[in-house]
Amino acid sequence: MYRALLHVDSGERVDRSLRSLQHLLDDLGDEVAVVLVANGDAVSALRRTAPQAAALRGLLELGVTVVGCGHSLARAEIAPDELVDGVHVVPSGLGELVRREDEGFAYIKL
């Protein structure tokens, strides 16, 4: 099983990042476990009201783990209850990246 850790920190790159993630799933399917970590201003795309909400729900249904940085969410004044159902909040996006890389996930900066 492959393990991919995708990192997006720019709101301008979220749409492209979600397309790239879908391409990864199309290629590797059930052979890959995927974690998407959003920090910086990319966390705004995690809102239930964001244009990307439907795409995120679809990815979550496919088993993608979606994680938002708690520090970035607080700075953007986004409450956890505003996020798409199933999105996890961690204290630090960078901390999550370090933990997942230590678990053997391949880091991909989007």
C-alpha positions in Angstrom: 0.0 0.0 0.0 1.3 3.4 -0.9 1.0 6.3 1.5 0.8 9.9 0.2 0.9 13.1 2.2 -0.3 16.1 0.2 0.3 19.6 1.6 -1.4 22.7 0.4 -0.9 26.1 2.0 -2.2 28.5 -0.6 -5.8 29.3 -1.4 -4.7 30.0 -5.0 -3.5 26.4 -5.3 -6.5 24.5 -3.7 -8.4 23.8 -6.9 -5.4 22.5 -8.8 -4.4 20.5 -5.7 -7.8 18.8 -5.5 -7.5 17.9 -9.2 -4.1 16.5 -8.7 -5.3 14.5 -5.8 -8.1 13.1 -7.8 -5.6 12.1 -10.6 -3.6 10.2 -7.9 -6.7 8.3 -6.8 -7.6 7.6 -10.4 -4.2 6.1 -11.0 -3.6 4.2 -7.7 -7.1 3.7 -6.5 -7.3 1.4 -3.4 -3.5 1.0 -3.5 -3.0 4.4 -1.8 -3.8 5.9 1.5 -4.0 9.7 1.2 -3.8 12.5 3.8 -4.4 16.1 2.6 -3.1 18.7 5.0 -4.2 22.3 4.6 -2.6 25.2 6.4 -2.1 28.9 5.7 -4.9 30.5 3.7 -5.8 27.2 2.1 -7.9 26.4 5.2 -10.7 28.6 3.9 -11.4 25.9 1.3 -12.3 23.5 4.1 -15.5 25.4 5.0 -18.9 23.8 4.2 -19.7 27.0 2.2 -16.5 27.0 0.1 -16.7 26.3 -3.6 -14.5 23.2 -3.0 -16.9 21.7 -0.4 -18.5 19.2 -2.8 -15.1 18.0 -4.1 -13.9 17.6 -0.5 -16.9 15.6 0.5 -16.3 13.3 -2.5 -12.7 12.8 -1.5 -13.7 12.1 2.1 -16.1 9.5 0.8 -13.3 7.8 -1.1 -11.3 7.5 2.2 -9.0 10.5 1.9 -8.1 12.0 5.3 -8.5 15.8 5.2 -6.7 17.8 8.0 -6.8 21.5 8.7 -4.2 23.3 10.8 -5.7 24.7 14.0 -3.4 27.7 14.1 -4.4 28.7 10.6 -8.1 28.2 11.2 -7.8 30.4 14.4 -5.9 33.1 12.5 -8.6 33.0 9.7 -11.3 33.1 12.4 -12.8 29.8 11.1 -14.5 27.7 13.8 -14.2 23.9 13.5 -18.0 23.6 13.2 -17.8 25.6 9.9 -15.8 22.9 8.2 -17.0 20.1 5.9 -18.1 17.1 8.0 -15.2 14.7 8.3 -12.4 17.2 8.2 -10.0 16.8 11.1 -8.4 19.7 13.0 -4.9 19.3 14.4 -3.1 21.8 16.5 -0.3 22.3 13.9 -0.4 21.5 10.2 3.4 21.3 10.2 3.4 19.0 13.2 1.0 16.7 11.3 3.3 16.7 8.3 6.2 15.7 10.5 4.2 12.9 12.2 2.9 11.5 8.9 6.3 11.6 7.2 7.7 9.7 10.2 5.0 7.1 9.6 6.4 6.6 6.1 4.0 8.8 4.0 5.5 10.3 0.9 5.4 14.1 1.1 4.0 16.0 -1.9 3.9 19.8 -1.8 1.0 21.0 -4.0 
